[in-house]
Amino acid sequence: MLQKTGRGLLALLLIVLEWTRPGLPTPLRPICDLRVLDHFIKEARDAEVAMKSCREGCSLSDSVTVPQTTVDFDVWEKKNALEQAQEVQSGLWLLQQALSLLRTSVTNTAMHSHIDNSIRNLLSINAVLRSLNIQEYTPPASTAGLEGTWRVSSATDLLQVHVNFLRGKVRLLLLDAQACQQDVS
């Protein structure tokens, strides 16, 4: 488990170091390698599996708002890049809020490292989005007006939404990111 945390921290450290390097003559290079996302998805699955096997102190105290994970490809493709990015960023923000609440309600210390790692990975994904010149997301004052959301009341459901959101909408956004497109001449 320490090794998994170390790998996640290493990935985050590399992203942060690249992003904060002083005297950058050019903007941050886009992070287009989907293996970074695959690593985050694997760690999210690990957290989901650990939660399923957790027997004590692993409940969510209140239901939480999470993003819809289903993708209607016709609707998705009709959205412009900004709309897609805002949908993904609002979903990442919702997941971060929900995982933070889960962290405070879970008393099982073994699960704390999985939850902390998931939160760090969401922050890293936001850094990846910034590297792709995707506009910074400003969270709403409340989740009441957000579209494309639903509520879950179990920790396992929350972590399953986390995995599915990364595998679905986040992957689609990164695949189509303008900064990652090769110029075809």
N, C-alpha and C positions, 0 to 999 in steps of 0.2 A: 504494500500500500504506500509506503514511503517512496518507493521508486516511481509510482504513478504520479504522486504529488510533485516529485522532483521534475518529472518530464513536463508536467503542466506549467510549473514555475519556470522551467527553462524556456518553454515556448513563449510565455508571457514576457520574460526578461528580454529575449531576443527582439520581440516586437517593440517593447518599450525602449530598449537601447537604440534600435534603428530609428524610432520615432523622435527620440529626444537628443540624438547626436548633435552636438553643437557645430555651428558653422556649416550647415547643410547648404551646398551651392544650388541644389535642386530640391523640389518637393520630395516627400517620402515616396520611395518606390512602391508601386502597388504590390500587394501580396495576393498573387493570383493562383498560387499552388493550392489546390483543393485538398491536398494531404493534411494541411493545417486544420481545415474544417473536419476532415475524417477523424483526426486525433480527438477533437472536441466531441464529436459524435460518439466515439468509442468510450470516452470518459463519462459522457452522459448516460450511456447504456450501462456502464459499470455501476453508476449511482442508482439507476433504476433497479438493477438486479440486487444490489445490496439492500435497497429499501424493501423489495419483495420478500427477502429472507429475514428482515428485521422483525423481531418478535415483541420487543418491549421499548417503550419510549420513542416510537417512530410515527406518531400521528400528527396531523395538521390541526391546529387549534380552531381555525375558522376556515370557511370556504374562501377561495381566492379567485380572482379574475385572471384568466389566461387567454392567449391568442388562439383563434381557430387554426387548426393545422391542415385541414383539407384544402386542396387547391383545385379550383375550377380553372383549367388551363385556358379556356376561351376568355374568361374574365381577366385572368392574370396577364395574358398577352395583350389585352386591350389597354391595360394600364401603362402609363409612361414610366420611365425609370425612376422619377422622383416619387410617384405614387407607390411603386413597388418598394422603394427604399424606406419610405415612411411606414408602410405596413410592417416591414421586417423590423425596423427600429422600434416601433411601438410594441411589437411582440416581444422583442428582446428586453425592453424596459419592463413589460408586464411580468415576464419570467423572472427578472432580477428581483422585482418587488415580492413576487410569490415565494421565491427561494429564500429571500431574507426573512419572510414571515415563518417559513418552514424551519429555518435555522433556529429561530427563537422558540418554536414549539417542540422541537425534537430534543429529547433528553438523552438519547443514546449517543455517547461521545464518538463511537466509531462512525456514525452517520455524519457527524459534524464535518469531518474532513472531506467527505464526498460532496456535501452541500457547499462548503467553502470553495472547493475546487470548481464546482459548477458555476458559482457566482464569478469566480476569477475568469473562467473561460468565456462567460458572457461579456465581461469587460474586454477581454482580448479580441473577441469578435467585433466589438465596437471599434477597437483600434484598427482592425483589418478594414472595416468599412471606411474609416477616416483615411486610411492609406489609399483607398480607391476613389478618393475625392467625393465621397458621398456626404451630403450636407449633414451637419450635426443635428440630432433630434432633440427637440424641446418637449419634455413630458408634459402632459396635461395636469391641471390642478386636481382632477379626480378621474377615476376610470369609468365614471357613469356614462360619459358621452362617446366612448370609444366603440367603433364598429368592429365587427369580426371577432368578438370575444365570447367567452362563456365562463362558467364557474365550475370549479372542481372542489371536492371536499376531502379528498384523500391524498396523502403524500405520494402514493404509487401513481395515481392518475396525474398528478402534477409532474412527476419525473418522466412519465410516458409522453406527456405533451411536450416537455422540454426536448426529448429525443426526436419526436416527430417534427417539431418546428425546425430544428436544425437540419434534419434530413430533407425537409420539403422546401419551405419558403426561403430559408437562408441559403440553401444550396442553389436554388433557382436564381436568386439575386446575384450571387457570386459568379455563377456560370455566365450570366449576361452582362456583367459589369463592363461598362465602356472602357475603363482603364486597362482591362485584361484582353480586349479584343486585338487580334493581330491585324495589321494593315495588310490587306490583300491587294497586290498590284498586278 
